[in-house]
Amino acid sequence: MRFTALFLALGCSVALAQTASSPLSVEPKIVTVPLALDHNRVVINAEIPLPDGSTQQVRAWVDNGNPDLWMSRRVAGLMGTTIVCNGQVCSATLPNAVQGIVIAGGMKILLPAKSEIKVPLRPPSAAAVLAPGMNAEIIIPSTVLRQYDVLIDFPDHKFTIGQPGTVKFRGTKTKAIVNGENGLIEVPSQIENKKYLLGLDIGSSFNFLSGELFDKLASAHHDWPQMTGAIGPANMWGLGDEAHWKVMRLDRVQYGPLFLTNVAVSQLPKDRAPLFESRGVASTGLLGAEALVNYRIGIDYAHSAVYFEIGRTFNFPDFDVVGLTLRPEDNGSFTILAVTDYEGKASVADVQSGDQLVAVDGIPVRGVTMGQVWLMLGGEPGKERRLTVERDGKQFTVSAKVRHFLAEAMENAQTKSHGN
């Protein structure tokens, strides 16, 4: 998902496919590597070139919804760039000697010549990651990915990238709209028999609709599960307004050839509208990894096509969590922004906005990622989690139950009838 507005808000600017076997060479034409799915973000290992001819391994975030080449301040410095800051965001120019990065497996991914690098403005102590709550140091953006065939295999946690024509795509094909300038993708979709364009944004941990469309659907369907507060996968960055985000489950979405049900979406805040406008088409929303984790997704940029293959049918309990909205800090800690209501009252007692989350069930959270924290805060509804919280320098422990947020009306009725 495009970073620019988000960094400014933070104070800084197969098998769907079977890969053809390639002969042993220094630079293979196609590679398949493991991916880590952290807070629904695809992260892989890569190597960056250093001025002395050696390389340094880094964690790379595959973000086809972001056209900008972002690097952490540490990585930009290691590559020999000159970093310039204007008080809000930093930038650098890719050195002429740097042609690309190398994906684990030996394939070189070319970067546009003399690319402008965007560097988050962060304190030196936090210069080794792109953003708080992440462990990646560089983004592989849409402007780079569009030069290749790409396969994101969520069920098997694999990422494939190859020269055009090297990936034998399988699954159901749909024609997509690919922006010729930045590689961003829109998929023809339908909601309630009305046609829309929804972005394909694997870099986004959650799904969004424009404010206008969200409000229209929410007003027409009071029976659809709705709530206020970004928790779980919707708690993307810990932005100040996430505690007030509206979240809703759509009954049904036709996304290209897919018929998806109970899709959780958030309303894109008005000040984030440029994220959609920059896509260059009349996009009304986007689906991120949260809605597509059961699929293998192949992107044939050369032919403006996307392939989908179902890999599993398990329904992930994405909102079975403790009801907190968190903000990861530069020092590795987590601030509690808000407590989400559940059945009309605060879902966690004795916790206040501004408290620090220190540990979950005795396990410290400082220095872990957002994805790891939310795994700790999830589980079977009704299970208790012991939260160690700090306020005004004093620590105390509270008991918090995992709740089943965004439950459908029928589920709520069944829960009440059993007295839970």
Secondary structure by P-SEA (a helix, b strand, c coil): cccaaaaaaaccccccbbbccccccccccbbbbbbbbcccbbbbbbcccccccbbbbbbbbbccccccccccaaaaaaabbbbbbcccbbbbbccccccccccccbbbbbcccccbbbbccccccccccccccccccccccccccccbbbbbbcccbbbbbbcccccccccbbbbbbbcccccccccccccccbbbbbbbccccccccccaaaaaaaaaaccccccccccccccccccccccccbbbbbbcccccccccccbbbbbbccccaaaaaaacccccccccccccccccbbbbcccccbbbbbbccccccccccccbbbbbbcccccccccbbbbccccccccccccccccccccccccccccaaaaaaaacccccbbbbbbcccccccbbbbbbbccccccaaaaaaaaaacc
